[in-house]
Amino acid sequence: MDQTTTGSYVHDSDVEWEDLGDGIRRKLLTYENQVMMAKIEFQAGAIGVAHSHPHIQCSYVESGEFELTINGVVKILRTGDSFLVPSNQLHGAVAITEGILIDVFTPMREDFLA
């Protein structure tokens, strides 16, 4: 990242995809201790297995169609929609079509850096 006194700048083309397996890959776009933004790409049918974490998560559907489950509530979200996952809530996603989610976490996900 280009660290300056006015912030950090990240060019998408400079960030490599990390293959997470099973039709999902991720790019870490920018982060610092209190916040992290990531781009998650799903192939059609890929499943983001239900999980929870202490971080608050806000996500934006950049493209595609997803079936989201948060704390047992299931909704279909499409391009332009968004969702919020409170801390420690069980959540998961199924890509109905190929698509991309932009995820923002607070605080940052240190486990994504390992």
Secondary structure, DSSP 4 states (H G I P E B T S, - for coil): -EEETTEEE--GGGS--EEEETTEEEEEEEEETTEEEEEEEE-TT-EEEEE--SSEEEEEEEESEEEEEETTEEEEEETT-EEEE-TT--EEEEESSSEEEEEEEES--GGGG-
